[in-house]
Amino acid sequence: MKRRNLFISILLVILVLPALANAQSALPKVSIGLEQSDDPNALVPTIQILIMITVLSLAPSIIIMMTSFTRLIVVFHFLRQSLSTQTVPSNQILVGLALFLTFFIMKPVITQINNNALQPYLNKEISQPEMFKRASEPLKKFMLKQTKEKDLQLFINLKGGPKPKSPAEVELSTLIPAFIISELTTAFKIGFLLYLPMLLIDIVVGSVLLSMGMMMLPPIMISMPFKILLFVLVDGWYLLVESLVRGF
């Protein structure tokens, strides 16, 4: 019995090993190495892959800094602080809402970039430098429309050198920081307007509690329901989102 089991085991090993060898030979092989080449064009695809990986790693920063996302997320956080709801809505909900609104607002710009820059480049109708130039034009137009002249002039003066004669000559390295501080200024102004009615409710509730001698009761516990009620009655999310989108 033992000999028969041993014979069967050896037979199975003999039959299975060739099948495993054939299966392994069909697997794909991935290798990374450095090789010498006489063709300079052989290096171009590698450089393009490295550039694309770099762009993908910087994509979150590009979305935040060159679109409407900055204004939206700052205003939403001001709203949450003014309502005194602590972590409601959560950061994930606010960021998700800001992202979808950003895609909605930036859709015309994205469409122009796709039609005028990306598709011609993929069809090999234009070169890569021309593609980047065409892609930057809609973004520059969008950012210039939202950037205050004073902020843009600040970075032009800080940079020095010859001043651009037209908006098309403004470089992105100068326009992006000017656009960011303009967006932050606008967002803080909207946040201040959101705080005013909520601050009034806090003052009224605090005065009532003080007159009743209830100094140990935190006013925020009483004022928060009234803030939420006021915000719901005036349809606050509708008005806020409408004003933000129309602002662009």
C-alpha positions as CSV (number, residue, x, y, z in Angstrom):
1,M,0.0,0.0,0.0
2,K,2.8,2.4,0.9
3,R,4.7,1.6,-2.3
4,R,1.6,2.2,-4.3
5,N,1.0,5.6,-2.7
6,L,4.6,6.5,-3.3
7,F,4.3,5.5,-6.9
8,I,1.1,7.5,-7.4
9,S,2.7,10.6,-5.8
10,I,5.8,10.4,-8.0
11,L,3.5,10.0,-11.0
12,L,1.5,13.1,-10.1
13,V,4.7,15.1,-9.7
14,I,5.9,14.0,-13.1
15,L,2.6,14.9,-14.7
16,V,2.1,18.3,-12.9
17,L,5.6,19.8,-13.2
18,P,5.5,20.1,-17.1
19,A,2.1,21.8,-16.8
20,L,3.4,24.3,-14.2
21,A,6.4,25.0,-16.4
22,N,4.2,25.7,-19.4
23,A,1.9,27.9,-17.3
24,Q,4.8,29.9,-15.9
25,S,6.3,30.4,-19.4
26,A,3.1,32.1,-20.5
27,L,3.2,34.7,-17.7
28,P,4.2,38.2,-18.7
29,K,7.6,39.5,-17.6
30,V,8.2,43.1,-16.4
31,S,11.7,44.4,-16.2
32,I,13.2,47.8,-15.5
33,G,16.7,48.6,-16.6
34,L,19.1,51.1,-18.3
35,E,20.3,50.3,-21.7
36,Q,22.3,52.2,-24.2
37,S,20.6,53.4,-27.4
38,D,21.8,55.2,-30.5
39,D,18.4,56.6,-31.2
40,P,17.7,59.8,-29.2
41,N,13.9,59.5,-29.8
42,A,13.9,56.3,-27.7
43,L,14.3,58.4,-24.6
44,V,11.2,60.6,-25.3
45,P,8.5,58.1,-24.2
46,T,10.3,57.6,-20.9
47,I,10.5,61.3,-20.3
48,Q,6.8,61.7,-21.2
49,I,5.8,58.9,-18.7
50,L,7.8,60.7,-15.9
51,I,6.1,64.0,-16.8
52,M,2.6,62.4,-16.7
53,I,3.3,60.7,-13.3
54,T,4.5,64.1,-11.9
55,V,1.3,65.8,-13.3
56,L,-0.9,63.2,-11.7
57,S,0.8,63.5,-8.4
58,L,0.2,67.3,-8.5
59,A,-3.4,67.0,-9.7
60,P,-4.9,67.7,-6.3
61,S,-2.9,70.9,-5.9
62,I,-3.9,71.9,-9.5
63,I,-7.6,71.4,-8.7
64,I,-7.3,73.3,-5.5
65,M,-5.2,76.2,-6.6
66,M,-6.4,76.9,-10.2
67,T,-10.2,76.3,-9.9
68,S,-13.2,77.5,-7.9
69,F,-12.5,74.9,-5.2
70,T,-10.6,77.2,-2.9
71,R,-13.5,79.7,-2.5
72,L,-16.1,77.0,-2.1
73,I,-14.4,75.0,0.6
74,V,-13.5,78.1,2.7
75,V,-17.1,79.4,2.5
76,F,-18.5,76.0,3.5
77,H,-16.2,75.8,6.5
78,F,-17.2,79.4,7.6
79,L,-20.8,78.3,7.3
80,R,-20.3,75.3,9.5
81,Q,-18.4,77.4,12.1
82,S,-21.2,80.1,12.1
83,L,-23.9,77.4,12.7
84,S,-21.8,76.0,15.6
85,T,-22.6,72.4,14.5
86,Q,-19.0,71.3,15.1
87,T,-18.4,68.5,12.6
88,V,-21.8,68.5,10.9
89,P,-21.6,68.3,7.9
90,S,-18.4,66.3,8.0
91,N,-15.2,67.3,6.2
92,Q,-15.8,64.5,3.7
93,I,-19.3,65.9,2.8
94,L,-18.0,69.5,2.4
95,V,-15.1,68.4,0.3
96,G,-17.2,66.2,-1.9
97,L,-19.8,69.0,-2.4
98,A,-17.1,71.5,-3.2
99,L,-15.5,69.0,-5.7
100,F,-18.7,68.4,-7.6
101,L,-19.6,72.1,-7.7
102,T,-16.0,72.7,-8.9
103,F,-16.5,70.2,-11.8
104,F,-19.9,71.9,-12.6
105,I,-18.4,75.4,-12.6
106,M,-15.2,74.4,-14.5
107,K,-17.1,72.2,-17.1
108,P,-16.9,74.9,-19.9
109,V,-13.1,75.3,-19.3
110,I,-12.6,71.5,-19.2
111,T,-14.5,71.2,-22.5
112,Q,-12.4,73.9,-24.2
113,I,-9.2,72.2,-23.0
114,N,-10.3,68.8,-24.3
115,N,-11.5,70.1,-27.7
116,N,-8.7,72.6,-28.4
117,A,-5.7,70.9,-26.7
118,L,-6.1,67.3,-25.6
119,Q,-7.9,65.8,-28.6
120,P,-5.6,67.4,-31.2
121,Y,-2.6,66.2,-29.3
122,L,-3.9,62.6,-29.0
123,N,-4.6,62.7,-32.7
124,K,-1.0,63.8,-33.3
125,E,-2.1,67.1,-34.9
126,I,-0.1,69.4,-32.6
127,S,3.1,69.0,-30.5
128,Q,3.3,68.7,-26.8
129,P,4.4,72.4,-26.2
130,E,1.5,73.6,-28.3
131,M,-0.9,71.4,-26.3
132,F,0.3,72.9,-23.0
133,K,-0.1,76.4,-24.5
134,R,-3.6,75.8,-25.7
135,A,-4.6,74.1,-22.4
136,S,-3.4,77.1,-20.4
137,E,-5.4,79.7,-22.3
138,P,-8.9,78.8,-21.0
139,L,-7.5,78.5,-17.4
140,K,-5.8,81.9,-17.7
141,K,-9.0,83.4,-19.0
142,F,-11.0,81.9,-16.1
143,M,-8.5,83.0,-13.4
144,L,-8.0,86.5,-14.9
145,K,-11.8,87.0,-14.6
146,Q,-11.8,86.2,-10.9
147,T,-8.5,87.9,-10.0
148,K,-8.5,91.4,-8.6
149,E,-6.3,93.8,-10.5
150,K,-4.6,94.9,-7.3
151,D,-3.5,91.4,-6.4
152,L,-2.3,90.7,-9.9
153,Q,-0.3,94.0,-9.9
154,L,1.3,93.0,-6.6
155,F,2.9,89.9,-8.0
156,I,3.8,91.6,-11.3
157,N,5.7,94.2,-9.2
158,L,7.3,91.6,-7.0
159,K,8.5,89.7,-10.0
160,G,10.0,92.7,-11.7
161,G,11.1,92.9,-15.3
162,P,9.0,94.1,-18.2
163,K,5.3,94.3,-17.5
164,P,2.9,92.3,-19.6
165,K,1.2,94.5,-22.3
166,S,-2.0,92.3,-22.4
167,P,-3.7,89.7,-20.2
168,A,-2.5,87.0,-22.6
169,E,1.1,87.8,-21.8
170,V,0.6,87.2,-18.0
171,E,2.6,84.1,-17.0
172,L,0.9,81.4,-14.9
173,S,3.6,81.7,-12.3
174,T,2.4,85.2,-11.7
175,L,-1.3,84.7,-12.2
176,I,-1.8,81.6,-9.9
177,P,-0.7,83.2,-6.6
178,A,-2.7,86.4,-7.4
179,F,-5.8,84.2,-8.2
180,I,-5.4,82.3,-4.9
181,I,-5.3,85.4,-2.6
182,S,-8.2,87.0,-4.6
183,E,-10.2,83.8,-4.0
184,L,-9.3,83.8,-0.3
185,T,-10.3,87.5,0.1
186,T,-13.7,86.8,-1.6
187,A,-14.3,83.7,0.5
188,F,-13.5,85.6,3.8
189,K,-16.0,88.4,2.7
190,I,-18.7,85.8,2.1
191,G,-17.9,84.2,5.4
192,F,-18.2,87.5,7.2
193,L,-21.7,88.0,5.8
194,L,-22.6,84.5,6.9
195,Y,-21.5,85.1,10.4
196,L,-23.5,88.4,10.9
197,P,-27.0,86.9,11.4
198,M,-25.7,84.0,13.4
199,L,-23.7,86.4,15.6
200,L,-26.9,88.4,16.2
201,I,-28.7,85.2,17.4
202,D,-25.8,84.4,19.8
203,I,-26.0,88.0,21.2
204,V,-29.7,87.8,21.7
205,V,-29.6,84.4,23.4
206,G,-26.6,85.3,25.5
207,S,-28.4,88.5,26.7
208,V,-31.6,86.6,27.5
209,L,-29.8,83.9,29.5
210,L,-27.8,86.6,31.4
211,S,-31.0,88.5,32.3
212,M,-32.5,85.3,33.6
213,G,-29.5,84.6,35.7
214,M,-28.6,81.4,33.9
215,M,-24.9,82.2,33.6
216,M,-23.8,78.5,33.9
217,L,-25.8,77.4,30.8
218,P,-23.7,77.7,27.6
219,P,-25.4,80.0,25.2
220,I,-24.4,77.9,22.2
221,M,-26.6,75.1,23.4
222,I,-29.7,77.3,23.1
223,S,-28.6,79.4,20.0
224,M,-27.6,76.5,17.8
225,P,-31.2,75.2,17.2
226,F,-32.3,78.7,16.4
227,K,-29.4,79.1,13.9
228,I,-30.3,75.8,12.2
229,L,-34.0,76.7,12.1
230,L,-33.2,80.1,10.6
231,F,-30.9,78.5,8.0
232,V,-33.5,76.0,7.0
233,L,-36.4,78.5,6.8
234,V,-34.6,80.7,4.4
235,D,-33.4,77.7,2.3
236,G,-29.8,78.5,3.1
237,W,-28.1,75.8,1.0
238,Y,-30.0,76.8,-2.1
239,L,-29.2,80.5,-1.7
240,L,-25.6,79.9,-0.8
241,V,-24.9,77.5,-3.6
242,E,-26.7,79.7,-6.1
243,S,-24.8,82.8,-5.1
244,L,-21.4,80.9,-5.2
245,V,-22.0,79.4,-8.7
246,R,-23.4,82.7,-10.1
247,G,-20.3,84.4,-8.7
248,F,-18.2,82.6,-11.2
